[in-house]
């Protein structure tokens, strides 16, 4: 898309917002919702791979769309906020609430993920470095093959826990009910800079393979199966590498999350 086309699109959206704010017409609201429906799809797809149940996926999309409608109705362009930021936090919260209601990650998986997390942190504190898979397996009194299965099967629990933590951190800094998501606010800018610095530091500590998986999954938005093809390994191995990377990131970011 050319710069001119982008400018025209922005002008049209500004005009659409202006007409809606003046008339509060439902048809205008629905047109705005349609223009931003891609936000819901993008956020829901971040949770892809957690289940093959398309009914559950439809539930997430439906709840995300309801949150998008609510965001349009409550958004005030005059405050100078970026709608995508405001709506994304609302949609993410709705998706997470829906996943909690569906008990997306079984309690047994959560417990094993917590046990794995505790073992990792205990070894990290004792050794002063990240433990190897062999050391982690010994700490949990399991063999390495079984540890790999835990990492593979607990993939969803790690991802969901991470999404919950980031969402809660964002909400604590920018409460939605105040509509205070101005990007120029000092607390918002400080939050973004702090998170960026912490993530860069945490990612730098990952192995090359772990960084590659994280990059392909979050930056290139590839599915685990597609990453497996790129790396010439099995999908289960990608899931294991991803879980190990998230485990390390979680440990490195623990101080930030608890702050």
C-alpha positions as a Python dict, from the first residue, in 0.01 Angstrom:
ca = {
    (1, 'X'): (0, 0, 0),
    (2, 'X'): (136, 343, -97),
    (3, 'X'): (184, 632, 144),
    (4, 'X'): (-95, 821, -37),
    (5, 'X'): (-334, 529, 7),
    (6, 'X'): (-243, 506, 375),
    (7, 'X'): (-309, 880, 419),
    (8, 'X'): (-649, 849, 247),
    (9, 'X'): (-735, 551, 466),
    (10, 'X'): (-645, 741, 782),
    (11, 'X'): (-850, 1039, 667),
    (12, 'X'): (-1150, 817, 597),
    (13, 'X'): (-1123, 653, 938),
    (14, 'X'): (-1094, 992, 1108),
    (15, 'X'): (-1407, 1104, 926),
    (16, 'X'): (-1589, 783, 1020),
    (17, 'X'): (-1494, 828, 1386),
    (18, 'X'): (-1608, 1192, 1374),
    (19, 'X'): (-1949, 1100, 1232),
    (20, 'X'): (-1995, 819, 1484),
    (21, 'X'): (-1899, 1032, 1784),
    (22, 'X'): (-2148, 1295, 1670),
    (23, 'X'): (-2441, 1067, 1586),
    (24, 'X'): (-2368, 745, 1781),
    (25, 'X'): (-2530, 559, 1494),
    (26, 'X'): (-2521, 179, 1524),
    (27, 'X'): (-2446, 133, 1154),
    (28, 'X'): (-2145, 364, 1180),
    (29, 'X'): (-2031, 175, 1488),
    (30, 'X'): (-2057, -154, 1303),
    (31, 'X'): (-1856, -14, 1012),
    (32, 'X'): (-1576, 84, 1253),
    (33, 'X'): (-1591, -261, 1411),
    (34, 'X'): (-1552, -422, 1069),
    (35, 'X'): (-1250, -203, 996),
    (36, 'X'): (-1077, -328, 1313),
    (37, 'X'): (-1194, -691, 1309),
    (38, 'X'): (-837, -790, 1212),
    (39, 'X'): (-730, -698, 1566),
    (40, 'X'): (-946, -976, 1710),
    (41, 'X'): (-811, -1231, 1462),
    (42, 'X'): (-451, -1134, 1531),
    (43, 'X'): (-489, -1157, 1909),
    (44, 'X'): (-683, -1485, 1900),
    (45, 'X'): (-423, -1638, 1668),
    (46, 'X'): (-158, -1565, 1930),
    (47, 'X'): (-322, -1847, 2122),
    (48, 'X'): (-319, -2083, 1825),
    (49, 'X'): (-187, -2432, 1882),
    (50, 'X'): (-341, -2452, 2231),
    (51, 'X'): (-633, -2660, 2109),
    (52, 'X'): (-767, -2815, 1792),
    (53, 'X'): (-1122, -2756, 1911),
    (54, 'X'): (-1267, -2505, 1666),
    (55, 'X'): (-1577, -2448, 1879),
    (56, 'X'): (-1354, -2311, 2152),
    (57, 'X'): (-1169, -2100, 1897),
    (58, 'X'): (-1501, -1959, 1778),
    (59, 'X'): (-1584, -1872, 2138),
    (60, 'X'): (-1262, -1675, 2167),
    (61, 'X'): (-1335, -1486, 1845),
    (62, 'X'): (-1693, -1410, 1953),
    (63, 'X'): (-1582, -1278, 2291),
    (64, 'X'): (-1308, -1078, 2123),
    (65, 'X'): (-1561, -918, 1887),
    (66, 'X'): (-1786, -826, 2180),
    (67, 'X'): (-1488, -661, 2346),
    (68, 'X'): (-1409, -476, 2022),
    (69, 'X'): (-1764, -341, 2004),
    (70, 'X'): (-1737, -226, 2365),
    (71, 'X'): (-1404, -58, 2287),
    (72, 'X'): (-1555, 133, 1994),
    (73, 'X'): (-1845, 250, 2208),
    (74, 'X'): (-1621, 371, 2491),
    (75, 'X'): (-1333, 516, 2287),
    (76, 'X'): (-1296, 895, 2265),
    (77, 'X'): (-1068, 1010, 1979),
    (78, 'X'): (-1048, 1359, 2130),
    (79, 'X'): (-826, 1229, 2409),
    (80, 'X'): (-552, 1159, 2154),
    (81, 'X'): (-526, 788, 2232),
    (82, 'X'): (-439, 521, 1976),
    (83, 'X'): (-747, 304, 1927),
    (84, 'X'): (-549, -9, 1840),
    (85, 'X'): (-377, 3, 2180),
    (86, 'X'): (-699, 67, 2371),
    (87, 'X'): (-892, -205, 2187),
    (88, 'X'): (-609, -461, 2199),
    (89, 'X'): (-595, -458, 2578),
    (90, 'X'): (-972, -499, 2601),
    (91, 'X'): (-974, -783, 2346),
    (92, 'X'): (-680, -959, 2513),
    (93, 'X'): (-857, -940, 2848),
    (94, 'X'): (-1175, -1087, 2700),
    (95, 'X'): (-984, -1373, 2536),
    (96, 'X'): (-800, -1455, 2859),
    (97, 'X'): (-1126, -1447, 3057),
    (98, 'X'): (-1282, -1682, 2803),
    (99, 'X'): (-991, -1922, 2827),
    (100, 'X'): (-1013, -1920, 3207),
    (101, 'X'): (-1386, -1994, 3188),
    (102, 'X'): (-1325, -2286, 2953),
    (103, 'X'): (-1046, -2417, 3178),
    (104, 'X'): (-830, -2424, 2864),
    (105, 'X'): (-532, -2560, 3053),
    (106, 'X'): (-629, -2850, 3286),
    (107, 'X'): (-532, -2822, 3651),
    (108, 'X'): (-300, -3122, 3624),
    (109, 'X'): (-104, -2947, 3350),
    (110, 'X'): (-87, -2627, 3552),
    (111, 'X'): (47, -2822, 3850),
    (112, 'X'): (317, -2988, 3644),
    (113, 'X'): (411, -2656, 3490),
    (114, 'X'): (438, -2506, 3840),
    (115, 'X'): (651, -2800, 3956),
    (116, 'X'): (880, -2756, 3657),
    (117, 'X'): (905, -2382, 3721),
    (118, 'X'): (995, -2436, 4087),
    (119, 'X'): (1260, -2694, 4000),
    (120, 'X'): (1413, -2458, 3746),
    (121, 'X'): (1426, -2166, 3991),
    (122, 'X'): (1572, -2381, 4271),
    (123, 'X'): (1851, -2504, 4045),
    (124, 'X'): (1914, -2158, 3905),
    (125, 'X'): (1955, -2018, 4257),
    (126, 'X'): (2180, -2303, 4366),
    (127, 'X'): (2397, -2324, 4055),
    (128, 'X'): (2406, -1956, 3964),
    (129, 'X'): (2323, -2045, 3602),
    (130, 'X'): (2050, -2202, 3396),
    (131, 'X'): (2028, -2578, 3459),
    (132, 'X'): (2071, -2834, 3183),
    (133, 'X'): (1789, -3068, 3086),
    (134, 'X'): (1972, -3350, 3264),
    (135, 'X'): (2002, -3150, 3587),
    (136, 'X'): (1638, -3044, 3565),
    (137, 'X'): (1525, -3403, 3511),
    (138, 'X'): (1729, -3519, 3811),
    (139, 'X'): (1583, -3243, 4028),
    (140, 'X'): (1232, -3356, 3937),
    (141, 'X'): (1325, -3724, 3977),
    (142, 'X'): (1231, -3813, 3620),
    (143, 'X'): (1432, -3921, 3317),
    (144, 'X'): (1516, -3679, 3036),
    (145, 'X'): (1267, -3836, 2794),
    (146, 'X'): (986, -3782, 3041),
    (147, 'X'): (1102, -3425, 3102),
    (148, 'X'): (1080, -3363, 2728),
    (149, 'X'): (724, -3491, 2733),
    (150, 'X'): (642, -3256, 3019),
    (151, 'X'): (790, -2965, 2825),
    (152, 'X'): (593, -3060, 2517),
    (153, 'X'): (262, -3115, 2696),
    (154, 'X'): (301, -2813, 2923),
    (155, 'X'): (361, -2581, 2630),
    (156, 'X'): (10, -2432, 2659),
    (157, 'X'): (35, -2370, 3034),
    (158, 'X'): (354, -2166, 2993),
    (159, 'X'): (208, -1957, 2712),
    (160, 'X'): (-117, -1887, 2894),
    (161, 'X'): (65, -1797, 3216),
    (162, 'X'): (287, -1555, 3024),
    (163, 'X'): (-12, -1392, 2848),
    (164, 'X'): (-191, -1350, 3183),
    (165, 'X'): (113, -1188, 3343),
    (166, 'X'): (173, -940, 3061),
    (167, 'X'): (-195, -845, 3048),
    (168, 'X'): (-217, -790, 3423),
    (169, 'X'): (99, -577, 3415),
    (170, 'X'): (-43, -361, 3136),
    (171, 'X'): (-376, -322, 3316),
    (172, 'X'): (-208, -213, 3638),
    (173, 'X'): (-22, 61, 3451),
    (174, 'X'): (-311, 178, 3229),
    (175, 'X'): (-657, 106, 3377),
    (176, 'X'): (-908, 73, 3095),
    (177, 'X'): (-1195, 227, 3286),
    (178, 'X'): (-1007, 557, 3288),
    (179, 'X'): (-946, 538, 2912),
    (180, 'X'): (-592, 650, 2995),
    (181, 'X'): (-384, 483, 2730),
    (182, 'X'): (-214, 793, 2589),
    (183, 'X'): (122, 681, 2456),
    (184, 'X'): (280, 1006, 2569),
    (185, 'X'): (195, 956, 2935),
    (186, 'X'): (516, 914, 3141),
    (187, 'X'): (396, 595, 3314),
    (188, 'X'): (296, 435, 2984),
    (189, 'X'): (625, 521, 2815),
    (190, 'X'): (818, 400, 3118),
    (191, 'X'): (628, 69, 3116),
    (192, 'X'): (699, 12, 2748),
    (193, 'X'): (1069, 99, 2780),
    (194, 'X'): (1108, -116, 3090),
    (195, 'X'): (938, -415, 2929),
    (196, 'X'): (1143, -375, 2611),
    (197, 'X'): (1472, -363, 2803),
    (198, 'X'): (1379, -664, 3015),
    (199, 'X'): (1273, -867, 2713),
    (200, 'X'): (1590, -785, 2520),
    (201, 'X'): (1802, -886, 2817),
    (202, 'X'): (1606, -1208, 2865),
    (203, 'X'): (1610, -1306, 2498),
    (204, 'X'): (1984, -1242, 2474),
    (205, 'X'): (2035, -1517, 2732),
    (206, 'X'): (1857, -1778, 2520),
    (207, 'X'): (2042, -2027, 2300),
    (208, 'X'): (2050, -1972, 1924),
    (209, 'X'): (1783, -2237, 1865),
    (210, 'X'): (1558, -2092, 2134),
    (211, 'X'): (1593, -1740, 1994),
    (212, 'X'): (1510, -1873, 1648),
    (213, 'X'): (1192, -2044, 1769),
    (214, 'X'): (1082, -1734, 1963),
    (215, 'X'): (1148, -1513, 1661),
    (216, 'X'): (965, -1737, 1415),
    (217, 'X'): (669, -1784, 1650),
    (218, 'X'): (616, -1427, 1771),
    (219, 'X'): (772, -1210, 1497),
    (220, 'X'): (698, -1417, 1188),
    (221, 'X'): (377, -1567, 1334),
    (222, 'X'): (459, -1917, 1212),
    (223, 'X'): (282, -2218, 1356),
    (224, 'X'): (479, -2486, 1540),
    (225, 'X'): (442, -2720, 1242),
    (226, 'X'): (585, -2456, 1009),
    (227, 'X'): (876, -2385, 1243),
    (228, 'X'): (950, -2757, 1253),
    (229, 'X'): (978, -2759, 874),
    (230, 'X'): (1212, -2459, 878),
    (231, 'X'): (1436, -2618, 1140),
    (232, 'X'): (1409, -2972, 1002),
    (233, 'X'): (1298, -3114, 1336),
    (234, 'X'): (972, -3263, 1465),
    (235, 'X'): (686, -3044, 1584),
    (236, 'X'): (715, -3195, 1931),
    (237, 'X'): (1082, -3092, 1943),
    (238, 'X'): (986, -2734, 1852),
    (239, 'X'): (729, -2742, 2131),
    (240, 'X'): (999, -2856, 2376),
    (241, 'X'): (1242, -2584, 2266),
    (242, 'X'): (966, -2324, 2290),
    (243, 'X'): (874, -2437, 2641),
    (244, 'X'): (1238, -2427, 2752),
    (245, 'X'): (1274, -2076, 2611),
    (246, 'X'): (959, -1956, 2788),
    (247, 'X'): (1074, -2117, 3111),
    (248, 'X'): (1400, -1920, 3091),
    (249, 'X'): (1219, -1599, 2998),
    (250, 'X'): (977, -1645, 3285),
    (251, 'X'): (1263, -1689, 3529),
    (252, 'X'): (1452, -1386, 3396),
    (253, 'X'): (1140, -1167, 3397),
    (254, 'X'): (1019, -1280, 3741),
    (255, 'X'): (1144, -966, 3916),
    (256, 'X'): (976, -744, 3656),
    (257, 'X'): (644, -932, 3682),
    (258, 'X'): (638, -910, 4061),
    (259, 'X'): (730, -541, 4071),
}
